[in-house]
Amino acid sequence: MISDNYVRNAWYMAGWIKDFPREVPTPVTLLDEPLVFYRQTDGKLVALEDRCCHRLAPLSHGQVEGDDLRCLYHGLKFGGSGACTEMPGSKVIPKAMKVRSYPVIERYSATFVWMGDVAKVDESLLPDFVGYEDPRWQMLPGRMTTTSTMD
């Protein structure tokens, strides 16, 4: 379920480019939504909803097969657009067998995801950013994690 508590039509940094290796589905939660990232054979990074449309199993527990990601729960395979490309035991795939895909930009050593309406994607809204590979800066890539001690 998508929360209304966030600005949606904006780019959000999901991690550093190096955080998303080839052949490894990588889970990330942004705006309370579980996403899974994986790289296709040409290196293009794909972001999908991290819930199989069949039984809501996490796709991040699946495996990358060529340009697709296979859910290991019942074997559905999804392409970069989020459409199911293979359904074991069936030659016909219903159009409803799909998961949401998210636009991704890799720039400034970082990975950004558009969390809103795909029809409103605007690369000019990508924030100006200095990545760890910029020769004018010396920095080590990392991340901050938060834990709450308040109940």
DSSP file (Angstrom, degrees, kcal/mol; ACC not computed):
  #  RESIDUE AA STRUCTURE BP1 BP2  ACC     N-H-->O    O-->H-N    N-H-->O    O-->H-N    TCO  KAPPA ALPHA  PHI   PSI    X-CA   Y-CA   Z-CA
    1    1 A M              0   0    0      0, 0.0     2,-0.5     0, 0.0     0, 0.0   0.000 360.0 360.0 360.0 131.9    0.0    0.0    0.0
    2    2 A I        -     0   0    0     31,-0.0     2,-0.2     2,-0.0    30,-0.1  -0.688 360.0-135.8 -86.3 127.7    1.4    3.4   -1.0
    3    3 A S        -     0   0    0     -2,-0.5     3,-0.4    28,-0.4    -1,-0.0  -0.551   5.1-149.0 -81.6 144.7    1.5    6.0    1.8
    4    4 A D  S    S+     0   0    0     -2,-0.2    -1,-0.1     1,-0.2     4,-0.1   0.288  79.7  92.7 -90.9   8.8    0.4    9.5    1.2
    5    5 A N  S    S+     0   0    0     26,-0.1     2,-0.3     2,-0.1    -1,-0.2   0.412  78.0  65.7 -84.3   2.7    2.9   10.8    3.7
    6    6 A Y  S    S-     0   0    0     -3,-0.4     2,-0.6    25,-0.1     0, 0.0  -0.865  87.1-106.2-127.5 156.4    5.6   11.5    1.2
    7    7 A V        -     0   0    0     -2,-0.3     3,-0.2     1,-0.2   108,-0.1  -0.724  39.8-176.2 -74.1 122.4    6.4   13.7   -1.8
    8    8 A R        +     0   0    0     -2,-0.6     2,-2.5     1,-0.2   107,-0.5   0.897  62.6  68.4 -94.1 -47.1    6.1   11.2   -4.6
    9    9 A N  S    S+     0   0    0    106,-0.2     2,-0.3   107,-0.1    -1,-0.2  -0.431  87.9  87.8 -82.4  72.8    7.0   13.0   -7.8
   10   10 A A  S    S-     0   0    0     -2,-2.5   105,-1.5    -3,-0.2     2,-0.4  -0.972  79.3-100.4-158.8 161.9   10.7   13.4   -7.0
   11   11 A W  E     -A  114   0A   0    114,-0.3     2,-0.4    -2,-0.3   103,-0.2  -0.756  33.7-167.3 -91.1 138.0   14.0   11.5   -7.2
   12   12 A Y  E     -A  113   0A   0    101,-2.3   101,-2.7    -2,-0.4     2,-0.5  -0.984  24.9-118.3-125.9 137.2   15.3    9.7   -4.2
   13   13 A M  E     -A  112   0A   0     -2,-0.4    99,-0.3    99,-0.2     3,-0.1  -0.628  27.0-177.9 -75.9 124.3   18.8    8.3   -3.7
   14   14 A A  E     -     0   0A   0     97,-3.1     2,-0.3    -2,-0.5    -1,-0.2   0.628  57.6 -63.5 -96.0 -17.5   18.5    4.5   -3.3
   15   15 A G  E     -A  111   0A   0     96,-1.0    96,-3.0    13,-0.0    -1,-0.4  -0.936  66.7 -51.7 158.5-178.3   22.3    3.9   -2.8
   16   16 A W  E >   -A  110   0A   0     -2,-0.3     3,-1.9    94,-0.2    94,-0.3  -0.528  51.8-113.2 -81.0 154.3   25.7    4.2   -4.4
   17   17 A I  G >  S+     0   0    0     92,-2.2     3,-1.7     1,-0.3    93,-0.1   0.888 117.9  59.6 -54.4 -40.2   26.2    2.6   -7.8
   18   18 A K  G 3  S+     0   0    0     91,-0.4    -1,-0.3     1,-0.3    92,-0.1   0.644  89.6  72.7 -66.6 -13.6   28.5    0.1   -6.2
   19   19 A D  G <  S+     0   0    0     -3,-1.9    -1,-0.3     1,-0.2    -2,-0.2   0.575  90.0  63.6 -75.6  -8.2   25.7   -1.1   -3.9
   20   20 A F  S <  S-     0   0    0     -3,-1.7    -1,-0.2    -4,-0.2    18,-0.1  -0.730  73.4-176.2-122.5  81.5   24.0   -2.8   -6.8
   21   21 A P    >   -     0   0    0      0, 0.0     3,-0.9     0, 0.0    18,-0.4  -0.210  34.0 -87.8 -74.3 165.7   26.2   -5.6   -8.2
   22   22 A R  T 3  S+     0   0    0      1,-0.2    18,-0.1    16,-0.1    19,-0.1  -0.393 106.1  11.4 -68.9 149.1   25.5   -7.8  -11.2
   23   23 A E  T 3  S+     0   0    0     16,-0.5    41,-0.4    43,-0.1    -1,-0.2   0.572 102.9 104.1  63.0  13.5   23.5  -11.0  -10.7
   24   24 A V    <   -     0   0    0     -3,-0.9     2,-0.3    39,-0.1    -1,-0.1  -0.948  66.1-139.5-128.1 112.8   22.4  -10.1   -7.2
   25   25 A P        -     0   0    0      0, 0.0    13,-0.2     0, 0.0    -3,-0.0  -0.544  24.5-159.4 -66.7 130.1   18.9   -8.9   -6.4
   26   26 A T  E     -C   37   0B   0     11,-2.9    11,-2.5    -2,-0.3     2,-0.3  -0.949   4.9-143.9-120.7 119.0   19.3   -6.1   -3.9
   27   27 A P  E     +C   36   0B   0      0, 0.0     2,-0.3     0, 0.0     9,-0.2  -0.582  22.3 171.2 -82.1 142.3   16.4   -5.0   -1.6
   28   28 A V  E     -C   35   0B   0      7,-2.3     7,-3.1    -2,-0.3     2,-0.5  -0.985  22.3-145.2-144.1 139.0   15.9   -1.4   -0.6
   29   29 A T  E     +C   34   0B   0     -2,-0.3     2,-0.4     5,-0.2     3,-0.1  -0.941  22.6 173.4-108.3 124.3   13.0    0.3    1.2
   30   30 A L  E >   -C   33   0B   0      3,-2.2     3,-2.2    -2,-0.5    -2,-0.1  -0.997  69.5  -5.2-129.1 134.0   12.2    3.8    0.1
   31   31 A L  T 3  S-     0   0    0     -2,-0.4   -28,-0.4     1,-0.3    -1,-0.1   0.861 129.4 -59.1  52.7  39.4    9.1    5.8    1.4
   32   32 A D  T 3  S+     0   0    0      1,-0.2    -1,-0.3   -30,-0.1    -3,-0.0   0.646 113.5 121.1  65.0  17.2    8.0    2.7    3.2
   33   33 A E  E <   -C   30   0B   0     -3,-2.2    -3,-2.2   -31,-0.0     2,-0.5  -0.945  62.7-130.6-112.7 128.5    7.9    0.7   -0.1
   34   34 A P  E     -C   29   0B   0      0, 0.0    16,-2.7     0, 0.0     2,-0.3  -0.652  31.8-179.9 -78.3 126.3   10.0   -2.4   -0.6
   35   35 A L  E     -CD  28  49B   0     -7,-3.1    -7,-2.3    -2,-0.5     2,-0.4  -0.855  17.1-150.9-119.7 156.8   11.9   -2.3   -3.9
   36   36 A V  E     -CD  27  48B   0     12,-2.7    12,-2.6    -2,-0.3     2,-0.4  -0.999  10.1-160.5-128.4 136.2   14.3   -4.7   -5.5
   37   37 A F  E     +CD  26  47B   0    -11,-2.5   -11,-2.9    -2,-0.4     2,-0.3  -0.894  16.5 162.2-112.9 142.0   17.2   -3.7   -7.8
   38   38 A Y  E     - D   0  46B   0      8,-1.8     8,-2.8    -2,-0.4     2,-0.4  -0.983  32.1-119.7-152.6 158.5   19.0   -5.9  -10.3
   39   39 A R  E     - D   0  45B   0    -18,-0.4   -16,-0.5    -2,-0.3     6,-0.2  -0.832  21.2-139.4-103.4 136.4   21.3   -5.4  -13.3
   40   40 A Q    >   -     0   0    0      4,-2.8     3,-2.3    -2,-0.4    27,-0.2  -0.291  40.5 -88.9 -81.0 175.2   20.4   -6.7  -16.7
   41   41 A T  T 3  S+     0   0    0      1,-0.3    26,-0.1     2,-0.1    -1,-0.1   0.781 128.8  53.4 -60.6 -28.0   23.1   -8.3  -19.0
   42   42 A D  T 3  S-     0   0    0      2,-0.1    -1,-0.3     1,-0.0     3,-0.1   0.403 122.4-104.9 -86.8   4.0   24.0   -4.8  -20.5
   43   43 A G  S <  S+     0   0    0     -3,-2.3    -2,-0.1     1,-0.3     2,-0.1   0.307  70.9 148.1  92.4  -8.7   24.6   -3.4  -17.0
   44   44 A K        -     0   0    0     -5,-0.1    -4,-2.8     1,-0.1     2,-0.4  -0.380  45.7-129.4 -62.9 133.9   21.3   -1.4  -16.9
   45   45 A L  E     -D   39   0B   0     -6,-0.2     2,-0.4    -3,-0.1    -6,-0.2  -0.721  22.9-164.2 -89.0 134.0   19.9   -1.2  -13.4
   46   46 A V  E     -D   38   0B   0     -8,-2.8    -8,-1.8    -2,-0.4     2,-0.5  -0.924   5.9-160.2-117.4 140.9   16.2   -2.1  -12.9
   47   47 A A  E     +DE  37 102B   0     55,-0.6    55,-2.6    -2,-0.4     2,-0.3  -0.991  18.1 169.8-122.6 125.9   14.0   -1.3   -9.9
   48   48 A L  E     -DE  36 101B   0    -12,-2.6   -12,-2.7    -2,-0.5    53,-0.2  -0.871  45.5 -86.5-126.5 160.6   10.8   -3.3   -9.3
   49   49 A E  E     -D   35   0B   0     51,-2.5     2,-1.1    -2,-0.3   -14,-0.3  -0.497  41.5-129.7 -60.3 134.3    8.3   -3.6   -6.5
   50   50 A D  S    S+     0   0    0    -16,-2.7     2,-0.3    -2,-0.2    10,-0.2  -0.250  80.7  86.7 -89.7  49.2    9.8   -6.2   -4.2
   51   51 A R  S    S-     0   0    0     -2,-1.1     6,-0.1     7,-0.2    -2,-0.1  -0.925  76.8-127.9-146.6 119.0    6.6   -8.2   -4.0
   52   52 A C     >  -     0   0    0      5,-3.0     4,-1.8    -2,-0.3     5,-0.1  -0.432  19.5-132.3 -63.0 139.2    5.6  -10.9   -6.5
   53   53 A C  T  4 S+     0   0    0      1,-0.2    -1,-0.1     2,-0.2    45,-0.0   0.633  99.3  58.9 -71.1 -11.9    2.1  -10.2   -7.8
   54   54 A H  T  4 S-     0   0    0      3,-0.1    -1,-0.2     1,-0.1    -2,-0.0   0.972 133.2 -11.2 -82.3 -59.8    1.1  -13.9   -7.2
   55   55 A R  T  4 S-     0   0    0      2,-0.1    -2,-0.2     0, 0.0    -1,-0.1   0.154  91.8-108.8-130.3  18.1    1.6  -14.4   -3.4
   56   56 A L     <  +     0   0    0     -4,-1.8    -3,-0.1     1,-0.2     3,-0.0   0.688  59.9 161.6  62.9  22.2    3.5  -11.3   -2.4
   57   57 A A        -     0   0    0     -6,-0.1    -5,-3.0     1,-0.1     2,-0.4  -0.441  51.1 -96.0 -67.1 146.7    6.8  -13.2   -1.9
   58   58 A P    >   -     0   0    0      0, 0.0     3,-1.6     0, 0.0    14,-0.3  -0.514  25.2-154.7 -69.4 122.5    9.9  -10.9   -1.9
   59   59 A L  G >  S+     0   0    0     -2,-0.4     3,-2.3     1,-0.3    -8,-0.1   0.741  90.1  75.2 -66.5 -22.2   11.4  -10.8   -5.4
   60   60 A S  G 3  S+     0   0    0      1,-0.3    -1,-0.3   -10,-0.2   -10,-0.0   0.660  89.6  58.7 -65.2 -13.9   14.7   -9.9   -3.7
   61   61 A H  G <  S+     0   0    0     -3,-1.6    -1,-0.3   -35,-0.1    -2,-0.2   0.397  97.8  84.5 -90.1   1.4   14.9  -13.6   -2.6
   62   62 A G  S <  S-     0   0    0     -3,-2.3     2,-0.4     9,-0.1     9,-0.2   0.087  79.6-106.0 -87.0-160.4   14.8  -14.6   -6.3
   63   63 A Q  E     -F   70   0C   0      7,-1.7     7,-3.1   -39,-0.1     2,-0.4  -0.986  19.4-117.0-137.3 147.1   17.5  -14.9   -8.9
   64   64 A V  E     -F   69   0C   0    -41,-0.4     2,-0.4    -2,-0.4     5,-0.2  -0.665  28.0-176.1 -80.5 130.0   18.6  -12.9  -11.9
   65   65 A E  E >   -F   68   0C   0      3,-2.8     3,-2.0    -2,-0.4     2,-0.4  -0.888  60.0 -59.1-129.7 100.2   18.2  -14.8  -15.2
   66   66 A G  T 3  S-     0   0    0     -2,-0.4   -43,-0.1     1,-0.3   -27,-0.0  -0.516 121.1 -16.1  65.0-118.8   19.6  -12.8  -18.1
   67   67 A D  T 3  S+     0   0    0     -2,-0.4    13,-0.3   -27,-0.2    -1,-0.3   0.328 128.0  75.5 -97.3   6.4   17.6   -9.6  -18.2
   68   68 A D  E <   -F   65   0C   0     -3,-2.0    -3,-2.8    11,-0.1     2,-0.5  -0.680  69.5-133.1-118.7 168.2   14.8  -10.9  -15.9
   69   69 A L  E     -FG  64  78C   0      9,-2.7     9,-2.8    -5,-0.2     2,-0.5  -0.989  19.5-150.3-124.2 124.5   14.2  -11.6  -12.3
   70   70 A R  E     -FG  63  77C   0     -7,-3.1    -7,-1.7    -2,-0.5     2,-0.5  -0.815  10.1-137.0 -99.9 130.5   12.7  -15.0  -11.2
   71   71 A C     >  -     0   0    0      5,-3.2     4,-1.3    -2,-0.5     3,-0.1  -0.718  11.1-153.7 -78.2 127.4   10.6  -15.3   -8.1
   72   72 A L  T  4 S+     0   0    0     -2,-0.5    -1,-0.1   -14,-0.3   -13,-0.1   0.495  81.1  76.1 -85.3  -1.8   11.6  -18.5   -6.4
   73   73 A Y  T  4 S-     0   0    0      3,-0.1    -1,-0.2     1,-0.1   -14,-0.0   0.974 126.4 -10.6 -72.7 -54.4    8.3  -19.0   -4.7
   74   74 A H  T  4 S-     0   0    0     -3,-0.1    -2,-0.2     2,-0.1    -1,-0.1   0.305  99.5-105.3-127.7   5.4    6.4  -20.3   -7.7
   75   75 A G     <  +     0   0    0     -4,-1.3    -3,-0.1     1,-0.2     2,-0.0   0.546  58.6 158.1  89.0   7.6    8.8  -19.5  -10.5
   76   76 A L        -     0   0    0     11,-0.1    -5,-3.2    -6,-0.1     2,-0.4  -0.389  28.9-148.1 -62.9 144.2    7.2  -16.4  -12.2
   77   77 A K  E     -GH  70  86C   0      9,-2.2     8,-3.4    -7,-0.2     9,-1.3  -0.964  10.3-161.8-120.6 135.1    9.8  -14.4  -14.1
   78   78 A F  E     -GH  69  84C   0     -9,-2.8    -9,-2.7    -2,-0.4     6,-0.2  -0.921   6.5-144.1-120.2 139.3    9.6  -10.6  -14.5
   79   79 A G    >   -     0   0    0      4,-2.6     3,-2.0    -2,-0.4   -11,-0.1  -0.314  41.6 -87.4 -88.9 178.5   11.3   -8.3  -17.1
   80   80 A G  T 3  S+     0   0    0    -13,-0.3   -33,-0.2     1,-0.3   -12,-0.1   0.702 126.4  58.7 -62.0 -21.7   12.6   -4.9  -16.5
   81   81 A S  T 3  S-     0   0    0      2,-0.2    20,-0.3    20,-0.1    -1,-0.3   0.582 117.6-111.2 -82.0  -9.5    9.2   -3.3  -17.3
   82   82 A G  S <  S+     0   0    0     -3,-2.0    17,-2.3     1,-0.4     2,-0.2   0.280  75.3 133.6  95.5  -9.6    7.7   -5.3  -14.4
   83   83 A A  B     -I   98   0D   0     15,-0.2    -4,-2.6     1,-0.1    -1,-0.4  -0.488  65.1-109.5 -75.1 143.4    5.7   -7.6  -16.8
   84   84 A C  E     -H   78   0C   0     13,-2.2    -6,-0.3    -6,-0.2     3,-0.1  -0.582  34.0-178.6 -70.0 128.6    5.7  -11.3  -16.2
   85   85 A T  E     +     0   0C   0     -8,-3.4     2,-0.3    -2,-0.3    -7,-0.2   0.557  66.7  24.4-106.7 -13.6    7.7  -12.9  -19.0
   86   86 A E  E     -H   77   0C   0     -9,-1.3    -9,-2.2     2,-0.0    -1,-0.3  -0.962  53.0-174.6-155.5 135.5    7.3  -16.6  -18.0
   87   87 A M  B >   -J   90   0E   0      3,-0.5     3,-2.1    -2,-0.3   -11,-0.1  -0.938  32.6-125.1-130.2 107.8    4.8  -18.5  -15.9
   88   88 A P  T 3  S+     0   0    0      0, 0.0     3,-0.1     0, 0.0   -12,-0.1  -0.235  94.6  17.6 -54.4 135.2    5.7  -22.2  -15.3
   89   89 A G  T 3  S+     0   0    0      1,-0.1     2,-0.4     2,-0.0     0, 0.0   0.469 114.2  82.1  84.5   2.3    3.0  -24.5  -16.5
   90   90 A S  B <   -J   87   0E   0     -3,-2.1    -3,-0.5     1,-0.1    -1,-0.1  -0.997  51.2-168.1-143.5 135.7    1.3  -22.0  -18.7
   91   91 A K  S    S+     0   0    0     -2,-0.4     2,-0.5    -5,-0.1    -1,-0.1   0.631  81.5  69.5 -90.7 -16.4    1.9  -20.7  -22.2
   92   92 A V        -     0   0    0     -5,-0.1    -1,-0.1    -6,-0.0    -6,-0.0  -0.899  67.0-163.8-106.2 127.0   -0.6  -17.8  -21.7
   93   93 A I        -     0   0    0     -2,-0.5    -2,-0.0    -9,-0.1     2,-0.0  -0.941  20.5-128.6-111.7 117.0    0.4  -15.0  -19.3
   94   94 A P    >   -     0   0    0      0, 0.0     3,-1.9     0, 0.0   -10,-0.2  -0.347  16.3-126.3 -61.5 142.6   -2.4  -12.7  -18.1
   95   95 A K  T 3  S+     0   0    0      1,-0.3   -11,-0.1   -12,-0.1    -2,-0.0   0.754 108.2  66.8 -61.0 -24.5   -1.6   -9.0  -18.6
   96   96 A A  T 3  S+     0   0    0      1,-0.1     2,-1.8   -13,-0.1    -1,-0.3   0.615  74.3  96.8 -73.8 -11.0   -2.4   -8.5  -14.9
   97   97 A M    <   +     0   0    0     -3,-1.9   -13,-2.2   -13,-0.1     2,-0.3  -0.589  64.4 104.5 -80.4  85.1    0.7  -10.6  -14.0
   98   98 A K  B     -I   83   0D   0     -2,-1.8     2,-0.3   -15,-0.2   -15,-0.2  -0.980  55.6-142.5-156.0 162.1    3.0   -7.7  -13.4
   99   99 A V        -     0   0    0    -17,-2.3     2,-0.2    -2,-0.3   -47,-0.1  -0.875  40.3 -87.9-124.0 160.9    4.7   -5.7  -10.7
  100  100 A R        -     0   0    0     -2,-0.3   -51,-2.5   -52,-0.0     2,-0.3  -0.458  38.9-155.7 -69.9 137.5    5.4   -2.0  -10.6
  101  101 A S  E     -E   48   0B   0    -20,-0.3   -53,-0.2   -53,-0.2   -20,-0.1  -0.851   5.4-147.6-110.1 153.7    8.7   -0.8  -12.2
  102  102 A Y  E     -E   47   0B   0    -55,-2.6   -55,-0.6    -2,-0.3    13,-0.1  -0.960  20.1-111.5-123.9 135.7   10.4    2.4  -11.2
  103  103 A P        -     0   0    0      0, 0.0    11,-2.1     0, 0.0     2,-0.4  -0.418  37.6-163.1 -63.5 140.0   12.5    4.8  -13.3
  104  104 A V  E     -B  113   0A   0      9,-0.2     2,-0.4   -59,-0.2     9,-0.2  -0.973  13.9-171.5-129.5 139.9   16.2    4.7  -12.3
  105  105 A I  E     -B  112   0A   0      7,-2.4     7,-3.2    -2,-0.4     2,-0.6  -1.000   9.5-157.2-128.2 132.5   19.1    7.1  -13.1
  106  106 A E  E     +B  111   0A   0     -2,-0.4     2,-0.3     5,-0.2     5,-0.2  -0.941  37.8 136.0-108.5 113.7   22.7    6.3  -12.2
  107  107 A R  E >   +B  110   0A   0      3,-1.9     3,-1.8    -2,-0.6   -90,-0.1  -0.990  54.6  22.3-155.2 151.1   24.6    9.6  -11.9
  108  108 A Y  T 3  S-     0   0    0     -2,-0.3    24,-0.3     1,-0.3    26,-0.1   0.815 128.4 -63.0  60.4  32.3   27.2   11.2   -9.6
  109  109 A S  T 3  S+     0   0    0      1,-0.3   -92,-2.2    22,-0.2   -91,-0.4   0.575 119.4 102.5  70.0   9.8   28.3    7.7   -8.4
  110  110 A A  E <   -AB  16 107A   0     -3,-1.8    -3,-1.9   -94,-0.3     2,-0.5  -0.789  68.9-129.3-124.6 163.9   24.7    7.3   -7.0
  111  111 A T  E     -AB  15 106A   0    -96,-3.0   -97,-3.1    -2,-0.3   -96,-1.0  -0.967  24.1-168.8-115.4 124.7   21.5    5.6   -7.9
  112  112 A F  E     -AB  13 105A   0     -7,-3.2    -7,-2.4    -2,-0.5     2,-0.4  -0.902   3.0-160.7-116.2 143.5   18.3    7.6   -8.0
  113  113 A V  E     -AB  12 104A   0   -101,-2.7  -101,-2.3    -2,-0.4     2,-0.7  -0.972  17.1-135.0-125.2 136.6   14.7    6.3   -8.2
  114  114 A W  E     -A   11   0A   0    -11,-2.1  -103,-0.2    -2,-0.4  -105,-0.1  -0.828  21.0-175.0 -88.1 117.3   11.5    8.2   -9.2
  115  115 A M        +     0   0    0   -105,-1.5  -106,-0.2    -2,-0.7    -1,-0.1   0.407  56.3  62.8 -96.7   1.6    8.9    7.2   -6.7
  116  116 A G  S    S-     0   0    0   -108,-0.3     2,-0.3  -106,-0.3  -107,-0.1  -0.001 100.4 -25.3-108.0-149.7    5.9    8.9   -8.2
  117  117 A D    >   -     0   0    0      1,-0.2     3,-1.8     3,-0.1    -1,-0.2  -0.477  48.9-145.0 -67.6 122.3    3.8    9.0  -11.4
  118  118 A V  G >  S+     0   0    0     -2,-0.3     3,-1.4     1,-0.3    -1,-0.2   0.814  98.8  62.9 -61.4 -30.6    5.8    7.6  -14.3
  119  119 A A  G 3  S+     0   0    0      1,-0.3    -1,-0.3     3,-0.0    -2,-0.1   0.673 103.5  50.5 -67.5 -15.7    4.1   10.1  -16.6
  120  120 A K  G <  S+     0   0    0     -3,-1.8    -1,-0.3     2,-0.0    -2,-0.2   0.228  74.9 141.2-107.5  13.2    5.6   12.9  -14.6
  121  121 A V    <   +     0   0    0     -3,-1.4     2,-0.4    -4,-0.1    -3,-0.0  -0.351  24.9 179.4 -58.2 131.0    9.3   11.7  -14.7
  122  122 A D    >   -     0   0    0      1,-0.1     3,-1.9    -2,-0.0     4,-0.2  -0.886  22.0-166.2-141.4 104.8   11.5   14.7  -15.1
  123  123 A E  G >  S+     0   0    0     -2,-0.4     3,-1.7     1,-0.3    -1,-0.1   0.758  87.8  69.9 -62.7 -23.7   15.3   14.2  -15.2
  124  124 A S  G 3  S+     0   0    0      1,-0.3    -1,-0.3     3,-0.0    -2,-0.0   0.695  89.9  63.5 -68.4 -15.8   15.8   18.0  -14.7
  125  125 A L  G <  S+     0   0    0     -3,-1.9  -114,-0.3     2,-0.1    -1,-0.3   0.487  72.1 118.5 -85.2  -2.7   14.5   17.5  -11.1
  126  126 A L  S <  S-     0   0    0     -3,-1.7     3,-0.1    -4,-0.2  -114,-0.0  -0.488  73.9-114.1 -62.3 126.1   17.4   15.3  -10.2
  127  127 A P        -     0   0    0      0, 0.0     2,-0.2     0, 0.0    -1,-0.1  -0.296  25.7-104.8 -66.6 146.8   19.2   17.1   -7.4
  128  128 A D        +     0   0    0     -3,-0.1     2,-0.3     2,-0.0    -3,-0.0  -0.539  55.5 173.0 -66.1 134.2   22.7   18.5   -8.0
  129  129 A F        -     0   0    0     -2,-0.2     2,-0.6    -3,-0.1   -19,-0.1  -0.989  34.9-137.5-150.4 148.3   25.0   16.1   -6.1
  130  130 A V        -     0   0    0     -2,-0.3     2,-0.1   -21,-0.0    -2,-0.0  -0.960  26.9-158.8-112.4 118.2   28.6   15.3   -5.6
  131  131 A G    >   -     0   0    0     -2,-0.6     3,-1.5     1,-0.1   -22,-0.2  -0.386  32.7-102.0 -90.9 172.1   29.5   11.7   -5.7
  132  132 A Y  T 3  S+     0   0    0    -24,-0.3     7,-0.4     1,-0.3   -23,-0.1   0.643 117.8  60.7 -70.7 -13.7   32.5    9.9   -4.3
  133  133 A E  T 3  S+     0   0    0    -25,-0.1    -1,-0.3     5,-0.1   -24,-0.1   0.513  73.2 115.7 -89.9  -4.2   34.2    9.6   -7.7
  134  134 A D    X   -     0   0    0     -3,-1.5     3,-1.7     1,-0.2    -4,-0.0  -0.514  62.8-145.3 -67.1 122.3   34.3   13.4   -8.2
  135  135 A P  T 3  S+     0   0    0      0, 0.0    -1,-0.2     0, 0.0    -3,-0.0   0.667  94.1  66.1 -66.9 -15.3   38.0   14.4   -8.3
  136  136 A R  T 3  S+     0   0    0      2,-0.0     2,-0.3     0, 0.0    -2,-0.1   0.589 102.8  53.5 -79.7  -9.3   37.3   17.7   -6.5
  137  137 A W    <   -     0   0    0     -3,-1.7     2,-0.6    -6,-0.1    -6,-0.0  -0.901  65.6-149.6-127.0 151.4   36.3   15.9   -3.3
  138  138 A Q        +     0   0    0     -2,-0.3     2,-0.3     2,-0.0    -5,-0.1  -0.962  41.6 137.7-119.4 113.0   37.8   13.3   -1.1
  139  139 A M        -     0   0    0     -2,-0.6    -2,-0.1    -7,-0.4    -8,-0.0  -0.986  46.7-130.3-149.9 157.4   35.1   11.1    0.5
  140  140 A L        -     0   0    0     -2,-0.3     2,-0.1     0, 0.0    -2,-0.0  -0.944  33.1-119.4-108.2 131.2   34.4    7.6    1.4
  141  141 A P        +     0   0    0      0, 0.0     2,-0.3     0, 0.0   -10,-0.0  -0.441  54.3 129.9 -69.6 143.0   31.0    6.3    0.3
  142  142 A G        -     0   0    0     -2,-0.1     2,-0.3     2,-0.0  -126,-0.0  -0.897  41.0-122.6-166.6-166.3   28.8    5.1    3.2
  143  143 A R        -     0   0    0     -2,-0.3     2,-0.4  -128,-0.0  -128,-0.0  -0.992  11.2-128.9-154.5 155.7   25.4    5.4    4.7
  144  144 A M        -     0   0    0     -2,-0.3     2,-0.4     2,-0.0    -2,-0.0  -0.898  21.3-163.0-105.6 137.9   23.7    6.3    7.9
  145  145 A T        -     0   0    0     -2,-0.4     2,-0.4     2,-0.0    -2,-0.0  -0.908   7.6-146.4-116.2 150.7   21.2    4.0    9.4
  146  146 A T        -     0   0    0     -2,-0.4     2,-0.4     2,-0.0    -2,-0.0  -0.907  11.9-173.1-118.1 144.4   18.7    5.0   12.0
  147  147 A T        -     0   0    0     -2,-0.4     2,-0.5     0, 0.0    -2,-0.0  -0.994  17.7-138.3-130.9 141.9   17.3    3.1   14.9
  148  148 A S        -     0   0    0     -2,-0.4    -2,-0.0     1,-0.1     0, 0.0  -0.850  19.3-179.9-103.6 133.4   14.6    4.3   17.1
  149  149 A T        +     0   0    0     -2,-0.5     2,-0.3     2,-0.0    -1,-0.1   0.374  59.6  97.8-105.2   0.9   14.6    3.8   20.9
  150  150 A M              0   0    0      1,-0.1    -2,-0.1     0, 0.0     0, 0.0  -0.708 360.0 360.0 -91.6 140.5   11.3    5.6   21.3
  151  151 A D              0   0    0     -2,-0.3    -1,-0.1     0, 0.0    -3,-0.0   0.401 360.0 360.0-102.4 360.0    8.1    3.5   21.6
